[in-house]
């Protein structure tokens, strides 16, 4: 049996104490993009770029373990939009990130390679820890958040997201989670929720933490009870968590979706106020260069019809260019537009009169710091927020999984099995799972 096979068997047999005594393999399989293929999609529109052509499953060397780091045997991972961006080499090739990181120190030079092992989520078991790691040991069942920070300068010591060397693991660093082994900093690790399977536990990390900071944290919108929260893509990977946080925190979500099926998912979560933007036929842009304020007005009227005349206190923004003008218009006087990502385009346009004359605020939000990620994971572990996993692929099928997300042909989150040989493994707390099984499975078989 191979070394990875021995590790896998020990985990599947719940013999986690044996992990420390097993040898770490010299190589493992990881999902990669190749530096010499960075120009393969030149001349194509974004929608025509196919991740199945650029994402490979390669045997790669296991990286050297440095101080403050951990090697994790990955049981499962998940697809995020940053993996789609990586796979289509937009807005820039991620090899530029790896080159920049490689210039920082001899240790970070490890990341500057002609291949990039991608992925910003994982659930798994700690294999080894580097010098200076005290809170984690081999055999610990963990999930990882994706914030990679150096914290050598002062800027990150109030909020680690402000560290000058802040990066997203598996996107701006190498050795990501779509692999059999991953390299993380120890301060990325968090306890795996015991009532979830490996694939369920892997799926919330990036989007759950992002939604928590963006909506709940004081660093984001600082949502309070009774707030009307307009949520774009409310059944998607990010929006599905925003919908849960709004409901869990006593707010009133107005869920914007694009189909009756996605509307039904929001109803399953407990939301009542739903706008099917396709059924309503909103066209916020007349053409490539000009928006249609009349459509903003029609959209705002629809929101008020649902809320009893109230405009949103908070707009949860992430589509970007396509919707941002409508978002600024729709927010109430003194309201907040909190934005992360820009899946429809980065160059936002809006009518500033609606912002400045109505004292609205735009807040930029990017992932989450360790404390915010820990709190978000704690809510998952307590069964107060649930994973939104809809479908799971094998490691070999990662290209298809990324294509699903690229084309918005998915619901919630799409998972990927690594060392877990099948779905349904890894549950420790069956009693808590049974209590929340409907919430856990809300996005399944939709």
C-alpha positions in Angstrom: 0.0 0.0 0.0 1.3 3.5 -0.8 2.1 6.0 1.9 -1.0 8.1 1.0 -3.0 4.9 1.0 -1.8 4.1 4.6 -2.7 7.7 5.6 -6.1 7.4 4.0 -6.8 4.0 5.6 -5.8 5.3 9.1 -8.3 8.2 8.7 -11.1 6.0 7.4 -10.5 3.5 10.3 -10.6 6.4 12.8 -7.1 5.6 13.8 -6.0 9.2 13.9 -3.4 8.6 16.5 -1.4 6.6 14.0 -1.1 9.5 11.5 1.9 11.0 13.3 3.8 7.7 12.9 3.1 7.4 9.2 5.6 8.7 6.6 4.6 11.8 4.6 4.7 10.9 0.9 7.2 12.7 -1.3 4.5 13.5 -3.8 0.7 13.7 -4.2 -2.0 14.5 -6.7 -3.2 18.1 -7.1 -5.3 20.1 -9.4 -3.1 22.5 -11.3 -2.9 25.1 -14.0 0.4 25.3 -16.0 2.4 28.5 -16.5 3.2 27.7 -20.1 -0.6 27.5 -20.9 -1.4 31.0 -19.5 -2.2 32.3 -23.0 -4.3 29.4 -24.1 -7.6 31.3 -24.1 -6.4 34.5 -25.7 -9.0 36.0 -28.0 -11.9 34.2 -26.5 -14.7 35.8 -24.5 -14.7 34.9 -20.8 -17.9 32.8 -21.2 -16.2 30.7 -23.9 -13.2 29.8 -21.8 -13.4 26.2 -20.6 -11.8 25.2 -17.3 -11.8 21.6 -18.4 -9.0 22.4 -20.8 -6.8 24.3 -18.3 -7.2 22.3 -15.1 -5.0 19.2 -14.8 -4.6 16.5 -12.1 -0.8 16.2 -11.7 1.5 14.3 -9.4 3.5 17.1 -7.7 6.2 17.1 -5.0 5.2 17.6 -1.4 6.4 21.1 -0.3 8.9 21.6 2.5 7.2 22.4 5.8 8.2 25.7 7.2 7.8 27.4 10.6 4.2 28.1 11.6 2.9 25.8 8.9 1.0 22.5 8.6 0.6 19.8 6.0 -2.9 18.5 5.9 -4.2 15.3 4.3 -7.2 16.6 2.3 -10.3 14.5 2.5 -12.5 17.0 0.5 -12.4 20.5 -1.0 -14.8 22.8 -2.9 -15.0 25.1 -5.9 -15.0 28.9 -5.5 -15.1 31.5 -8.1 -11.4 32.3 -7.6 -10.7 28.8 -9.0 -12.7 29.7 -12.0 -10.7 32.9 -12.4 -7.5 30.9 -12.0 -8.6 28.4 -14.6 -9.4 31.0 -17.3 -6.4 33.2 -16.4 -8.6 36.3 -15.6 -8.3 39.1 -14.7 -4.6 38.2 -14.7 -2.6 34.9 -14.6 -2.2 33.8 -11.0 1.4 33.1 -11.8 2.0 36.8 -11.4 0.8 36.4 -7.7 3.2 33.4 -7.2 6.1 35.3 -8.7 5.4 38.3 -6.4 5.1 36.1 -3.4 8.3 34.2 -4.3 10.3 37.4 -4.1 9.3 38.0 -0.4 11.6 35.5 1.3 13.5 32.2 0.7 10.5 30.3 2.3 7.9 31.9 0.1 10.1 31.2 -3.0 8.7 27.6 -2.7 5.4 29.0 -4.2 6.9 30.3 -7.4 6.7 27.3 -9.6 5.7 26.6 -13.2 2.5 24.9 -11.9 -0.1 26.2 -9.5 -2.0 23.8 -7.2 -5.3 25.6 -6.7 -8.2 25.5 -4.3 -9.2 27.7 -1.3 -11.2 25.2 0.8 -10.4 21.9 2.6 -11.5 19.5 5.3 -9.0 16.9 6.4 -6.5 15.7 9.0 -3.3 17.3 10.1 -0.2 15.3 9.0 2.6 17.4 10.3 3.2 20.8 11.9 6.3 23.0 11.6 8.4 24.6 14.3 6.4 27.0 16.5 3.0 25.4 16.1 1.4 24.6 19.4 -2.4 24.5 18.9 -2.5 21.7 16.4 -1.0 18.2 16.2 -1.0 15.3 13.7 -4.4 13.5 13.7 -6.5 16.6 14.4 -9.6 16.9 12.1 -9.7 20.3 10.7 -11.1 22.7 8.1 -9.1 25.7 6.8 -10.0 29.2 6.0 -8.1 30.8 3.1 -6.4 33.9 4.6 -2.6 33.7 4.3 -0.8 36.5 6.2 2.8 37.2 7.2 2.0 39.7 10.1 5.6 41.1 10.2 4.4 44.7 9.8 2.1 46.6 12.1 -0.8 47.0 9.6 -2.4 43.6 10.2 -2.3 43.6 13.9 -5.7 45.3 14.4 -7.4 43.5 11.5 -5.3 40.8 9.7 -7.1 41.5 6.4 -5.1 44.8 6.4 -1.7 43.1 6.5 0.4 44.4 3.7 1.2 40.7 2.8 -2.3 39.4 2.9 -3.1 36.8 0.3 -5.7 34.2 -0.5 -4.4 30.7 -0.1 -4.7 28.5 -3.2 -5.3 31.6 -5.4 -2.5 34.0 -4.6 -0.4 31.2 -3.0 0.5 27.7 -4.1 -0.3 24.3 -2.6 -4.0 24.8 -2.4 -6.9 22.5 -1.2 -7.9 20.9 -4.5 -5.4 18.1 -3.8 -4.6 15.1 -1.7 -2.2 17.1 0.5 -2.2 20.9 1.2 0.2 23.3 2.8 -1.4 25.9 5.1 -0.3 28.3 7.8 -1.3 26.9 11.2 -3.4 30.0 11.8 -5.7 29.0 8.9 -6.8 25.9 10.8 -10.2 25.5 12.6 -11.9 22.4 14.1 -14.0 20.4 11.7 -17.7 20.5 12.6 -18.4 17.0 13.9 -21.9 16.6 12.5 -20.8 17.1 8.9 -19.3 14.8 6.3 -15.9 15.6 4.9 -17.4 17.2 1.8 -20.0 19.2 3.7 -17.4 20.5 6.1 -15.1 21.5 3.2 -17.7 23.6 1.4 -18.5 26.6 3.7 -14.9 27.9 4.4 -14.4 30.7 1.9 -17.9 31.8 1.3 -19.2 31.4 4.8 -16.4 33.5 6.3 -16.8 36.1 3.5 -20.5 36.4 4.1 -20.0 36.7 7.9 -17.5 39.6 7.5 -19.5 41.3 4.8 -22.8 41.2 6.5 -22.4 40.6 10.3 -19.0 41.9 11.3 -18.3 45.5 12.4 -15.8 45.5 9.6 -18.7 45.0 7.1 -22.3 46.1 7.2 -22.7 45.4 11.0 -26.3 44.0 10.4 -28.8 44.4 13.2 -32.2 42.9 13.9 -34.9 44.2 11.6 -32.6 45.4 8.9 -34.0 44.9 5.4 -31.1 43.2 3.5 -31.2 43.0 -0.3 -29.2 39.9 -1.3 -28.1 39.3 -4.9 -27.7 35.7 -6.0 -29.4 34.6 -2.8 -29.3 30.9 -3.5 -25.6 30.9 -4.8 -22.4 30.0 -3.1 -22.0 33.3 -1.3 -25.6 34.6 -1.2 -27.0 31.4 0.4 -24.9 32.1 3.5 -25.9 35.8 3.5 -29.6 34.6 3.4 -28.9 32.4 6.4 -27.1 35.1 8.3 -29.9 37.6 7.7 -32.6 35.1 8.9 -30.4 33.9 11.8 -29.7 37.5 12.9 -33.3 38.7 12.9 -33.0 40.7 9.7 -35.4 40.7 6.7 -33.8 39.3 3.6 -35.0 40.3 0.1 -33.6 37.5 -2.1 -32.8 38.2 -5.7 -32.6 35.0 -7.8 -32.7 34.0 -11.4 -35.2 31.1 -11.6 -38.2 29.5 -9.8 -35.9 26.7 -8.7 -33.5 29.1 -7.0 -36.5 30.9 -5.4 -37.7 27.6 -3.9 -34.2 27.1 -2.3 -34.6 30.5 -0.6 -38.0 29.5 0.7 -36.5 26.3 2.1 -34.0 28.4 4.0 -36.9 30.4 5.4 -36.9 33.5 3.3 -40.3 34.9 2.2 -39.5 38.0 0.1 -38.1 36.9 -3.2 -37.5 38.6 -6.6 -37.0 36.4 -9.7 -35.0 38.9 -11.8 -35.5 36.9 -15.0 -39.2 36.5 -14.6 -39.4 40.3 -13.9 -37.2 41.0 -17.0 -35.0 43.6 -15.4 -32.4 45.0 -17.9 -30.3 47.5 -16.0 -28.1 48.2 -19.0 -29.5 49.6 -22.3 -26.3 48.7 -24.1 -22.7 48.1 -23.2 -22.1 51.7 -22.1 -25.4 53.0 -20.8 -27.6 52.0 -17.8 -31.3 52.4 -17.6 -32.4 54.4 -14.5 -36.0 53.5 -15.2 -35.2 49.9 -14.5 -33.5 50.9 -11.2 -36.8 52.6 -10.3 -38.9 49.6 -11.3 -36.6 47.4 -9.3 -36.9 49.7 -6.2 -40.7 49.7 -6.5 -40.7 45.9 -6.5 -38.6 45.8 -3.3 -41.0 48.3 -1.6 -44.0 46.2 -2.7 -42.5 43.2 -0.9 -41.3 45.1 2.2 -44.4 47.2 2.8 -42.7 50.4 1.6 -39.2 50.0 3.0 -36.0 50.3 1.1 -33.0 48.1 2.0 -30.9 49.1 4.9 -28.1 46.9 3.5 -27.4 45.8 -0.1 -25.3 42.6 -0.2 -23.3 43.1 -3.4 -21.1 40.7 -5.3 -22.2 40.6 -9.0 -20.5 43.9 -9.6 -20.8 45.8 -12.8 -24.2 44.4 -13.9 -26.0 45.3 -10.7 -24.0 48.0 -8.9 -25.9 51.0 -10.3 -29.2 49.4 -9.2 -27.8 48.6 -5.8 -26.7 52.2 -5.1 -30.1 53.4 -6.2 -32.1 50.8 -4.2 -30.4 51.3 -0.8 -32.4 53.5 1.6 -31.3 57.0 2.6 -28.3 56.5 4.9 -28.1 52.8 3.8 -25.1 50.7 3.1 -23.9 48.9 0.0 -21.3 46.3 1.0 -19.4 44.8 -1.8 -17.0 41.9 -2.5 -16.0 40.2 -5.7 -17.4 41.4 -9.1 -18.3 38.3 -11.0 -20.0 40.3 -13.8 -17.2 42.9 -14.1 -14.9 45.0 -12.0 -15.6 48.5 -13.5 -18.7 49.6 -11.6 -20.8 52.6 -12.6 -23.4 54.3 -10.6 -25.1 57.7 -10.3 -23.3 59.4 -7.5 -26.2 61.7 -6.8 -28.0 58.8 -5.1 -25.0 58.1 -3.0 -23.9 61.6 -1.8 -27.2 63.3 -1.6 -28.8 60.4 0.3 -25.7 59.8 2.6 -25.3 56.2 1.6 -22.1 54.3 2.2 -20.1 51.8 0.1 -18.0 49.4 2.1 -15.4 47.2 0.5 -15.2 43.7 2.1 -12.7 41.0 1.3 -12.7 37.5 2.8 -12.4 37.6 6.7 -9.8 37.7 9.4 -9.1 34.6 11.6 -11.5 35.7 14.3 -14.3 36.3 11.9 -13.6 33.0 10.2 -13.5 31.2 13.5 -16.9 32.7 14.5 -18.4 31.7 11.2 -17.1 28.2 11.6 -18.4 28.0 15.2 -21.9 28.8 13.9 -21.6 26.0 11.4 -20.4 23.6 14.2 -23.4 24.6 16.4 -25.9 23.9 13.6 -27.0 27.6 13.5 -25.7 28.0 9.9 -25.7 25.1 7.4 -23.5 24.1 4.5 -25.1 24.7 1.1 -23.5 21.8 -0.7 -25.5 20.7 -3.8 -23.3 18.3 -5.7 -19.9 16.6 -5.3 -17.3 15.6 -7.9 -14.1 13.6 -7.8 -10.7 15.2 -8.0 -10.5 14.1 -11.7 -13.7 15.9 -12.4 -12.6 19.3 -11.0 -12.6 20.8 -14.5 -16.3 20.0 -14.9 -17.1 21.3 -11.4 -15.4 24.6 -12.2 -17.2 24.8 -15.5 -20.5 24.4 -13.6 -19.6 27.4 -11.4 -18.3 29.4 -14.4 -21.6 29.0 -16.2 -23.8 29.4 -13.1 -25.2 25.9 -13.7 -25.0 25.1 -10.0 -26.8 25.8 -6.7 -25.0 26.7 -3.5 -21.6 25.1 -3.3 -20.0 22.4 -5.5 -17.7 20.0 -3.6 -14.7 17.9 -4.6 -13.6 14.6 -3.0 -9.9 14.2 -2.5 -8.8 11.3 -0.2 -12.4 10.6 0.8 -13.3 7.7 -1.4 -17.0 8.4 -1.4 -19.6 10.9 0.1 -21.1 10.5 3.5 -17.9 9.8 5.6 -16.4 11.7 8.5 -19.5 12.3 10.7 -18.8 12.2 14.5 -21.8 13.8 16.0 -24.8 11.9 14.7 -27.3 13.3 17.1 -26.6 16.9 16.1 -26.7 15.9 12.4 -30.1 14.2 12.7 -31.4 17.4 14.4 -30.4 19.5 11.4 -30.5 17.1 8.5 -33.1 19.1 6.6 -31.0 22.2 6.7 -27.9 20.3 5.8 -29.6 18.8 2.7 -31.5 21.9 1.6 -29.5 22.3 -1.6 -29.3 18.6 -2.4 -31.0 17.2 -5.5 -32.4 20.6 -6.6 
